[in-house]
Amino acid sequence: MKIIMYSVLPEEKPYVEAWSKKTGNEVTMLDVSLSTETVDLAKGYDGIDIQQTTNVHEPVVYEKLASFGLKQLTARMVGFEIINLQAATDNGLTVTNIAAYSPRAIAELGVTQAMRLIRQLGYFDQRMAEGNFLWHGMISQEIHNLTVGIIGAGHIGGASAQIYTALGAKVLAVDPSYNVELEPYLEYTDLDTVLTQSDIVSIHTPLQDDTVNIINADTLAKMKSTAYFINMARGGLVDTPALIKALQNHEIAGAALDTLADETEFFEQQVDPATVPDDYKTLKAMPNVMITPHSAFFTNTAIRNIVEIGLNDVVTLVNGGKSRNALN
């Protein structure tokens, strides 16, 4: 079987090569994303596997993939808002994602950034860069005395709850589904309770029509002025101007963001700093804001799992089987 992989990272290549040798399937690795300009590269292949942040919404992409005889489109990532599911379905393409390649990877960065915020390390970094080594007025909190609110207690939210609980924090959660296995780690409640009672609010929901800007001026106003907001999920969940205003007005104490609503313009790219959007510049200048370039997933365990789960799905679907990761 011949498989084409788009946007292959250098760190993925050893795992792809090992999988190819183990299974006997031929894999061509590209360093470009799938788009209207690159879709023709998939001609002559049996399966396709992509990973990217740029949108692939043009129907012509799916029409061409179908005309090449392809029956599936595997996205080796959690989010799938970049894919036009309707166009894929209309052209007979089964789309899969990877819902849980390493929840701990993302959960751990969220907790790490939360700990940096509550220990005020951004302020200390700023002071020390200016030659100010005084610590007066910079008193911190301890995590075991805090309440953490989880919005979305799925794979990643659940892993986050387990880590916070292990550190001694009380964890509240809101989720449309009830998971009895998480009972030792969290207490289910409603969104208002999570927002009003938590010292740390961490969001882990998918981006879909009913969750766009779920964090907005109204929800931010319900949070404690001493609370921190953590987003390791999707930028579109947050009304960025409202978040900036809440931070500037000291309505919340700080934020850690692994994703921004306009990140496709510059994340995963080397860009001229002058061209970076103003919202990023404004947020980055704040010592109480931590930003990473959608890299929470980037661990060796996660990369290995992403490669193997994605390629196994390709083989399954091409051979006429079904995947539990199917989205349509």
Stockholm file with secondary structure:
# STOCKHOLM 1.0

chainA/1-328         MKIIMYSVLPEEKPYVEAWSKKTGNEVTMLDVSLSTETVDLAKGYDGIDIQQTTNVHEPVVYEKLASFGLKQLTARMVGFEIINLQAATDNGLTVTNIAAYSPRAIAELGVTQAMRLIRQLGYFDQRMAEGNFLWHGMISQEIHNLTVGIIGAGHIGGASAQIYTALGAKVLAVDPSYNVELEPYLEYTDLDTVLTQSDIVSIHTPLQDDTVNIINADTLAKMKSTAYFINMARGGLVDTPALIKALQNHEIAGAALDTLADETEFFEQQVDPATVPDDYKTLKAMPNVMITPHSAFFTNTAIRNIVEIGLNDVVTLVNGGKSRNALN
#=GR chainA/1-328 SS CEEEESSCCTTTHHHHHHHHHHHCCEEEECSSCCSTTTGGGGTTCSEEEECCSSCBCCHHHHHHHHHTTCCEEEECSSCCTTBCHHHHHHTTCEEECCSCSCHHHHHHHHHHHHHHHHTTHHHHHHHHHTTCCCCTTCCCCCGGGCEEEEECCSHHHHHHHHHHHHTTCEEEEECSSCCGGGTTTCEECCHHHHHHHCSEEEECCCCCTTTTTCBSHHHHHHSCTTCEEEECSCGGGBCHHHHHHHHHTTSSSEEEESCCTTGGGTTTSCCCGGGSCHHHHHHHTCTTEEECSSCTTCSHHHHHHHHHHHHHHHHHHHTTCCCTTBCC
#=GC SS_cons         CEEEESSCCTTTHHHHHHHHHHHCCEEEECSSCCSTTTGGGGTTCSEEEECCSSCBCCHHHHHHHHHTTCCEEEECSSCCTTBCHHHHHHTTCEEECCSCSCHHHHHHHHHHHHHHHHTTHHHHHHHHHTTCCCCTTCCCCCGGGCEEEEECCSHHHHHHHHHHHHTTCEEEEECSSCCGGGTTTCEECCHHHHHHHCSEEEECCCCCTTTTTCBSHHHHHHSCTTCEEEECSCGGGBCHHHHHHHHHTTSSSEEEESCCTTGGGTTTSCCCGGGSCHHHHHHHTCTTEEECSSCTTCSHHHHHHHHHHHHHHHHHHHTTCCCTTBCC
//
